[in-house]
Amino acid sequence: MGNQSKPNVKLGVVGLGGRGRGLLGLLLEMDDVEIVAVSDNHDDRMGLAVEQAQKAGKPEPACYKNYKELLAREDIAGVLVTSSWTSHTEIAVAAMKAGKRVASEVGGAASIEECWQLVRTSEETGIPCMLLENCCYGREEMAVLNMVRQGLFGELIHCQGGYEHDLRDEVAMGVEQRHYRIHNYLNRNGDVYPTHGLGPWAKCLDINRGNRFVSLTSMASKSRGIPLWAADNLEEGHPAAKADFALGDIVTTMIKCAHGETIMLTHDTSLPRPYSRGGRVQGTKGIWMEDNNSIHIEGQSPKHEWESFDGYKEKHDHPVWKWYQEEGVRGGHGGMDYLVLRGYIDSIADGTEPPIDVYDMAAWMAVTTLSEQSIALGSASVSFPDFTNGKWIDRPKRTEGFYSL
């Protein structure tokens, strides 16, 4: 839903790799958004962004190698942080201190301290910070969220999710393609990309709004997949074929919630497999599973049999998706990129809290650091910080706005 009667939202974009330019393309199609400035370490990427604006018939954005020069502009209301994972917090904190509402792309935290920096900066400045977790706006995830809120699954007991995506080529050729993922895989052993599989179910479980994560345990398998792929597919002697990757091929994480629910996360990107986020939501009255598009609701489904989720999805589509299909689905990743951006833009235009706030961002990103700690300690249980400092107990269940989750 646009805000045509309101002033245009003026934005800057920091980070113009593939993801940054993808989101930039969507923003350039929005009539109520102006891209005033962009920033990247690489001149060629800034040049591509200028070309995008020209092709879209929009004014050319100003270009800055130093993102702090972009933040110094007074005409920017918000900043998209679409840079490499380990730079997200530094840029987001600087943006909030400059009075700019932040929308940060996803990735795992490098430390618990940086999660606290995000929270404390947002609280001290009063500037909201949103995580652009697009999977929260997937049609299936939103239909399941709607069904959870309607009570169809009964009391929730267990959820599963993950990032299960064959990325062997992207990682193995990361140096040539200037992609930062390889450097994380070489040096870190944990769930380095937890939020796609966690975010939608954190919303179903009211995390930070009546519930919270209390502890975590992780385990990593051995690491074989990427060097073997590189040896079979790249030139002889390629560095990736000889590299000793720290990241286990399969990382499994269990999270315990304050009210007794459990969440299992899987990071699986180094072996041959089709894409999946491995979704599963299970309660006292039923279960939904992504991988076979199936559901079983006690009293509705045939006894001990799965049903296709398709009919349930049609019947229980979230209001956002009902509107979206009438309006016309657009953008990347099945349409959810557009919705998460609109959630951010509308929160700026309306002066409301974003639908995925700084407490969500800190808690979901913290899984990376905590999983690293757990694995290093022989899969010991580690405590989860309460980034709300007790406010989770009685925070409102949802934010205002059409895109509220």
C-alpha positions, 0 to 999 in steps of 0.5 A, spaced: 500 500 500 503 506 497 503 513 501 501 517 495 498 523 499 504 523 503 511 526 501 516 522 498 520 518 502 528 519 501 533 514 502 540 512 501 543 505 499 549 503 502 552 497 499 551 495 491 553 488 490 548 483 487 543 484 493 543 491 494 542 492 486 536 488 487 533 492 492 535 498 489 531 496 482 525 495 486 525 501 490 526 505 483 519 502 481 516 505 487 513 512 486 513 515 493 520 513 494 526 517 492 533 514 492 538 520 493 544 517 494 548 511 494 555 508 497 559 502 495 567 501 496 567 499 488 566 504 483 563 500 478 558 498 482 556 505 484 556 506 476 551 500 475 546 503 480 547 510 476 545 506 470 539 503 474 536 510 476 537 512 469 533 506 466 528 507 471 527 514 469 529 517 475 534 522 478 541 520 478 543 518 485 549 522 488 555 517 489 560 516 495 565 511 497 565 513 504 558 512 507 559 517 512 558 522 507 552 519 505 549 519 512 551 527 513 546 529 508 540 532 511 535 530 506 535 523 507 530 520 512 532 512 511 538 508 509 538 501 507 544 497 509 545 492 504 553 491 505 557 485 507 554 481 513 560 484 518 559 491 516 551 491 517 552 493 525 557 498 524 553 502 518 546 501 522 549 504 528 552 510 525 546 511 521 541 511 527 546 516 530 545 521 524 538 520 525 536 516 519 531 510 520 535 504 518 533 498 514 539 492 514 539 486 510 540 480 514 546 476 516 549 473 523 552 477 528 560 477 529 559 478 537 553 479 542 556 486 543 554 488 536 547 486 538 547 490 544 550 496 540 544 496 535 539 495 541 542 501 545 543 506 540 536 505 537 534 506 545 538 512 546 537 515 539 529 514 539 531 512 531 528 505 529 532 500 526 529 494 522 531 487 519 529 486 512 528 479 513 524 478 507 522 470 509 517 473 514 513 476 508 513 469 504 506 467 502 506 460 505 509 463 512 504 469 512 498 464 511 501 459 517 502 465 521 495 467 520 493 460 522 497 460 528 493 467 530 486 463 528 488 457 533 488 452 528 494 449 530 492 449 538 498 451 542 505 451 539 510 446 541 515 446 536 518 449 530 523 448 525 526 452 519 533 453 516 537 455 510 538 449 506 541 452 499 546 449 495 551 455 495 558 451 493 559 455 487 558 461 490 562 460 496 568 456 492 568 462 487 567 467 492 574 471 492 573 472 484 566 474 485 568 479 491 563 475 495 564 476 502 561 469 504 567 465 503 571 469 508 566 467 513 566 459 511 573 459 512 574 462 519 567 461 522 563 454 525 556 456 527 549 458 523 552 464 519 545 465 516 540 464 521 534 469 520 531 466 514 529 460 518 528 463 524 524 470 523 517 467 521 517 462 527 519 467 532 513 471 529 509 466 530 511 464 537 511 472 539 518 472 541 520 479 544 512 480 545 510 475 550 516 470 549 523 470 548 529 465 547 532 463 553 538 458 551 541 455 545 545 448 543 549 447 536 552 442 533 556 442 526 558 436 522 565 435 518 566 440 512 567 436 506 562 439 500 566 445 498 573 443 497 570 437 493 566 441 489 571 446 487 576 440 485 571 437 480 569 443 477 574 449 477 581 449 474 586 444 477 590 447 484 584 452 485 585 455 492 578 453 494 579 445 493 585 445 498 582 450 503 580 448 510 573 450 511 572 452 518 564 451 517 561 444 518 557 442 512 551 441 516 550 446 522 544 444 527 541 448 532 536 447 538 533 453 541 529 453 548 523 459 549 521 461 555 514 458 555 517 451 553 517 451 546 523 449 542 526 451 535 530 447 530 535 451 525 539 447 520 544 451 516 546 446 510 549 450 504 555 446 502 552 439 499 548 437 493 540 439 495 534 443 492 533 449 496 528 449 502 527 453 508 525 447 512 519 450 515 515 446 520 510 448 525 507 444 530 502 444 535 497 441 540 492 441 534 496 440 528 502 440 524 504 444 517 511 442 513 514 446 507 518 440 504 512 436 502 507 442 502 503 438 507 498 439 513 494 435 518 489 438 522 486 434 527 478 433 526 479 436 519 484 432 516 483 424 515 486 421 521 493 419 520 494 422 513 497 428 510 493 433 506 496 438 501 497 445 504 494 449 497 487 449 499 488 451 506 493 457 504 487 459 499 482 459 505 487 462 510 491 467 506 494 473 510 490 479 509 497 482 506 497 477 501 490 477 499 491 485 497 498 483 494 495 478 489 489 483 487 494 488 486 499 484 482 505 480 485 512 483 483 519 483 485 524 478 487 524 472 491 516 470 490 514 477 491 516 478 499 522 483 497 517 488 495 513 487 501 518 487 506 521 494 503 514 496 503 513 495 511 519 499 512 517 505 507 510 505 510 513 505 517 517 511 515 512 515 512 507 514 518 512 515 523 510 508 526 515 502 529 517 497 523 514 490 523 521 487 525 524 491 530 531 492 533 530 487 538 528 482 533 534 484 529 539 483 535 535 476 537 535 473 531 542 475 529 545 473 535 544 466 534 550 466 529 555 468 535 551 463 540 552 457 535 559 458 535 560 459 542 556 452 543 560 448 538 566 451 541 564 448 547 563 441 545 555 443 543 554 446 550 548 449 552 549 457 552 544 462 555 541 467 550 541 475 552 534 478 553 535 484 549 529 487 551 531 487 558 525 484 561 520 488 556 518 482 552 513 480 558 508 485 557 510 489 550 504 489 545 503 483 541 504 487 534 506 494 531 501 498 528 500 498 520 498 494 514 504 490 514 505 488 521 507 481 523 
